[in-house]
Amino acid sequence: MTKCACCGGGYPAISQTHIGCSTARNKGTCDNRVNIRGDELEARVLNALKTRLVDPSLALRSPANQATRRPPDSRRHPR
């Protein structure tokens, strides 16, 4: 769910293609009249995930390519 950066209100679909601050549209108590196309928002979020949150060195790794080791289970091997 997206939220307005100004008031924290919801940012739902306001038309078939755009989203915007519901507080600004419905109550008029928020000054944020900026609307954005849903596909543009999706592209921005995906780009941010690719460039800011994902470590490129991990992108080529997959669990299938890594040897997995289970930690010893102390219940099966009492000391």
Backbone hydrogen bonds in HBPLUS format (Angstrom, degrees):
<---DONOR---> <-ACCEPTOR-->    atom                        ^
c    i                          cat <-CA-CA->   ^        H-A-AA   ^      H-
h    n   atom  resd res      DA  || num        DHA   H-A  angle D-A-AA Bond
n    s   type  num  typ     dist DA aas  dist angle  dist       angle   num
A0011-TYR N   A0002-THR O   3.13 MM   9  5.32 134.4  2.35 142.3 132.7     1
A0004-CYS N   A0009-GLY O   2.73 MM   5  5.25 162.1  1.76 155.7 161.7     2
A0008-GLY N   A0004-CYS O   2.95 MM   4  4.71 137.9  2.14 120.5 131.6     3
A0022-SER N   A0010-GLY O   3.04 MM  12  5.79 172.6  2.05 152.8 154.6     4
A0020-GLY N   A0012-PRO O   3.09 MM   8  6.06 150.8  2.18 163.1 165.5     5
A0014-ILE N   A0018-HIS O   2.86 MM   4  5.81 158.9  1.90 137.5 144.6     6
A0015-SER N   A0018-HIS O   3.36 MM   3  5.28 146.2  2.48 146.5 138.9     7
A0038-GLY N   A0017-THR O   2.81 MM  21  5.82 163.5  1.84 152.2 155.2     8
A0019-ILE N   A0036-ILE O   2.83 MM  17  5.58 158.2  1.88 156.4 161.4     9
A0036-ILE N   A0019-ILE O   3.04 MM  17  5.58 158.9  2.08 154.1 160.9    10
A0025-ARG N   A0021-CYS O   3.21 MM   4  6.42 156.7  2.27 141.4 147.8    11
A0026-ASN N   A0022-SER O   2.78 MM   4  5.73 164.4  1.80 149.6 154.4    12
A0027-LYS N   A0023-THR O   2.94 MM   4  5.20 146.2  2.06 127.0 137.9    13
A0028-GLY N   A0023-THR O   2.92 MM   5  6.22 137.9  2.10 153.6 161.6    14
A0040-GLU N   A0037-ARG O   3.16 MM   3  5.23 123.2  2.49  97.7 111.8    15
A0041-LEU N   A0037-ARG O   3.05 MM   4  6.38 159.3  2.09 155.6 161.0    16
A0042-GLU N   A0038-GLY O   3.01 MM   4  6.23 162.0  2.05 147.9 152.8    17
A0043-ALA N   A0039-ASP O   3.04 MM   4  6.18 156.9  2.10 139.6 145.7    18
A0044-ARG N   A0040-GLU O   2.96 MM   4  6.21 155.6  2.02 147.9 154.6    19
A0045-VAL N   A0041-LEU O   2.94 MM   4  6.20 160.0  1.99 155.2 160.1    20
A0046-LEU N   A0042-GLU O   2.99 MM   4  6.19 169.1  2.00 154.3 157.2    21
A0047-ASN N   A0043-ALA O   2.96 MM   4  6.06 156.1  2.01 144.8 151.7    22
A0048-ALA N   A0044-ARG O   2.94 MM   4  6.12 156.6  2.00 145.5 151.8    23
A0049-LEU N   A0045-VAL O   2.95 MM   4  6.23 156.4  2.00 151.0 157.5    24
A0050-LYS N   A0046-LEU O   3.00 MM   4  6.22 156.7  2.06 146.2 152.3    25
A0051-THR N   A0047-ASN O   2.89 MM   4  6.06 161.2  1.92 153.9 158.8    26
A0052-ARG N   A0048-ALA O   2.82 MM   4  5.38 155.7  1.88 143.5 149.5    27
A0054-VAL N   A0049-LEU O   3.18 MM   5  6.16 124.8  2.50 156.7 168.2    28
A0058-LEU N   A0055-ASP O   2.83 MM   3  5.52 154.8  1.89 124.0 131.8    29
A0059-ALA N   A0056-PRO O   3.17 MM   3  5.08 144.4  2.30  97.4 107.7    30
A0061-ARG N   A0058-LEU O   3.10 MM   3  5.25 145.9  2.22 104.0 114.3    31
A0065-ASN N   A0062-SER O   2.91 MM   3  5.31 139.4  2.08 110.9 122.2    32
A0066-GLN N   A0063-PRO O   3.32 MM   3  5.24 153.7  2.39  98.2 105.8    33
A0076-ARG N   A0073-ASP O   3.11 MM   3  5.66 136.8  2.30 111.3 121.3    34
A0077-HIS N   A0073-ASP O   3.29 MM   4  6.57 145.0  2.42 146.9 157.0    35
